[in-house]
Amino acid sequence: MKKVIFIIGTFFFFTSCEDVVDVDLPETEPRLIVDGLIRVDKSQEFIDVRIRMRETSNFFEDNPPTQVESAVITYGVPNEFGEFVNFASSSLAEEAPGTGVYVPDSNFSSDQRIRTESAKPGTIFVLQISHQDKFYYARTEYAPTVPIDNLQQGDDTLFNEDETEVIVTFTDPFGQNNYYVFDFGFGNFQAVEDQFFQGQQFEFSYFYDDNLGTGQDINVSILGANQDFYNYMDLLVEQTMEDGGVFETPVATVRGNVLDITGQDDIDIFDNVEPPNDYALGYFAVVQEFTRGLTIE
């Protein structure tokens, strides 16, 4: 009984010494976040354009949706001087009030959807955004890719028995440097380059940390990528492996391609020696996508 009384007394002693510590976090100006990954399915007539706009918030809060004054995508194939001779544009509008998701404006006087046939090698897409008296600019080239040859479940594990192995096989085109981003669902991405398997069929394993249930359906997608997008995703995956998804909490140190050009005299900023120091978080990319499904056994 004395031992019990001593333990109880010790418990109350330590609990009574607990203090609530208030930590003053530094106040920072909210920054625009642009989730502009546009996936192109060549089997569809139109590209599914959906761009998510948010703002950074306090450390312990979710990043809320934000509204922009205007968002326009301009696209075309530049000539030898880098100028658009024939180009088209798509004006975007918020899909539903308060969502921060922008799609082709259905109330515009003409059809603002982008036809899939417009996405071809050499096509440049430019995103221009006006948000709270600031102007943002992002430029990207359409990135095609190859289909997944085979997708199957494996039996191996990497760290624990609850993992599920998925084996992906695809064939890399010969004669060029290629980059890929794989989307395994649930916020899981993997960036891959063909440095060691150029022009060959390549197979690799991906391990899901969660215990996927028997009969559960999953989808795996291969996305095209240029070197800049590959570098961005590779670094972002590395920094957010434990945070539940690369687009959930963008890391401030990972610089995307959405630049703040407010006050810039020359909009063709990509020809300058260095881009502006001000930029939004996130990335704008237009990439081809192939998807295959798998049922977990």
N, C-alpha and C positions, 0 to 999 in steps of 0.2 A: 504493500500500500504506500509506503514511503517513496518507493521508486515512481509510482504513478503520480503522486502529488508533486514530486520534483519535476517530472516531465511536463505536467500541466503548467506548473509555475514558470518553467523555462519558456514554454510556448507563449504565455501571456507577456513575459518580459520582452521577447523579441518582437511580437506583434505590436506591442505598445510603443516600440521605438521606431516604427515605420513612419516616414514623413512623405508627403506628396511634394514632388519637385516639379515646379513649373519651368519649362524650357522656353525661352523666348527665341523663336525662329526668325531669321532675318526676312524682312518684307522685300519681295522682289516684284518688279513689274511683270504682269502676265504676258506670256509670249504665245503667239499663234502656233498651233500644231496642225499640220496638214497630213492626213492619211490619204495619200493620192496614188495608191497602187491600183492601176487599172488593168484588169485581166481580159485578154482578147481570146474569145472562142471562135475560131474560124468557121465553125459549123452554123453560127448564128448570123443573121442579116445585119444586126447592129451591135456595137460595142456596149457592154454594160458599164456605163460611166457612173460611178458613185464615189464622191470625194467627201471625206468626213473632216469637218472643221471643229477644232476645240481650242481651249486656252489652258495654259498651265495654271495650277492653283496652289494652295498651301500644301506643305509636305504630307499631311495626313488626310488630305481630301482628294476625291476623284477629280479628274480634269473635265470640266463641264463643256457642253456644246456651246459654240458661239456662232453668231450670224455675221456674214460679210456683206459689204455693200454691193460688190459685183465679183463674179468669177467667170472667166472666159477661157476656153481652150482654142488655140489657133494651131492649125496643122497643115503640112504640105511638104513637098520635096524641094530643098533649096538647090539653086544652080551652082555653078563652079565658083561663084563669088560669095556663096553663103546666103544669098537673098532668095526670098520666096517669090517666085514668079506667079504661080497659081497656088492659092491657098484658100482654105475654108476655115470657118470658126463655129464654135458651139457655145452658146450662152447657157450658164447654169443657174438654177434656182433651187431654193431649199425644198426638199421633198415634202416635208411636213413641218409646220411651225415648231420651233424649239428643238429640232432634232440635230441640226448642224450638218445634215447630210445633203449634199448638193448633186443634182442630176440635171440632164438636159431640160431646159425650160419648156414645159408643154404648153404654156400660154403665149409663147413667142409667135410672131406673125408667120414664121416658117418653121419647118421641122428642124430641130436643133440636135437630133440624134446623129451620131457618127457612124457611118456605114463601116462594116468590118473590112470591106475591100480597100478602105483607105489606109489600113495598117499593113504596111509592107516594108521590106528593108530599105533604109534610106529616108523614111518618113520621119520628120521632126515634129514633135508636139510641144507646144508652149502653153504653160498655165500662167494666167495673170489674175491676181487677186487684189481687191481693195478692201482694207479692213481697218477701221478706226483711224482714218487719215494716214494710213501707211499703204504702200504699194509693194506687192510681192511678185516675183518672177521666177519661174522654173522652166528649164528646157531639157528635154530628153529625146533620145532616138528610140524608135520602136525596136524591141528586142524579140526576135523569133526564137523558137526552141524546137526540140525534137520530142516525139512521144515516148512514153514509158513502154519498154518492151515487155516487161513482166513484173508482177507484184505478187509476192507470196509471203506467207507466214513462216518464220523459222522457229527452231527449238532452243537456240542458245540464249543465255542471259549474260549481262555485263557486270552488274554489281549485286543484284538480289533476285530472288526467285519470282517476285511479282512482276518483273519486266516482261514485255512482249516484244519479240524480234520481228521486224518486217524487212524483207529483202527486196531491194529495188534494182532493176536492171534497165539500162538504156544505152543507146549507141551514139557516141560522139561523132559529129561530122569531121571529115578529114580536111586538113589544110588551113585551119584557122584556130585562133585562140577562142575558146568558148567558156561561158560562165553560166551557172544555173543557180536557181533558188528553189528548194523543195519545201512545200507546205504539207506538213503531216497532220494538220488539224489541231484543235485544242490550243492554238497559239504557238505551236512548235514549228520552227523553221530551221533549215540547214542550207548554208551556202557552199557551193562546190565549183571548183575550176578544173579544167582538163589538162593541167600541166603534166601529169604522169600517165595519161591514157588517151592522148590525142588520136582521133580517128579510129578508136577501138570501142568495143562493147565493154561497159563497165558495170560492175555489180557491187553494192555496198549494203550494209545492215544499219537499220535505225532501231533504237530501243525505246519503247514507251515506258516511262516511269510508272504510270498508273496501271493498275491491274485491270486490263480490258476484259470484259465479260464474254463468255462464249455466246456466239450469235450476234455480237455487236458489229455493226457496219462502220467502216472507216473509209475515208477518201484521202488519197495522196496525190498531190499535184506537182508537176514540174513547170517552173516558170522561166522564161527567157530572162537574160540579164546582160547588161554591159558591164565593163570593169568597175565603173563608179558605183553602180547599184550593188554589185557583188561585194565591193569593199564596205559599203554602208551596212548591208545586211550581215556580213560576217562579223563586223565589229559590234553591231547591235545585238546579235545573238549571243556573242561572248559576254556582253555586259548585262544581259537580262535573262540568263539561263534559269535563274531562280525566282523570277518576278512574274511568271505567268503569261508571257507573251510579248513579242517585240513591239506591238502597237498599243499595248496597254499603258506603259509608262515610258515614253521616249526619254532617252538619256541626253542631258544637255550637252555633254561633251562630244556626242556623235553628230557631226555636221551633215545635214542633208543637202539637197540642191534647191531648196526654196529660199531665195535671197530677198532681202529687204532692199528695194531699189529706190526708196523714197528720196527725192532730190537728185537722182542720177541724171546727168545730162545725156549719157550714151546708154541706151537700153540694151545694146548688144554687149552686155557686160562680160560675156564668156570669151570675148577677144581681148579683154584687158589682162594685164600681167597677173593681178590677183582679184578675186571677187570681193564684194563688200564684206565688211566684218559683221554686219547685221544680217541675221537670217532667222527664218522660222524653223521650228522643229518639224521632223517628219521628212517625207520624200515624195516626189512625183515621178512615176514610172508608168510606161505603157508596154506591157509584155504579153507575149503569147502564152497560153496555158493549155496543158493537157492533163486530164485527171483520170485516175483509175481507182476502182473501189475494191474492197476486200472485206470478207466476213470472217471474224475471228473464230477459230475453232477451239 
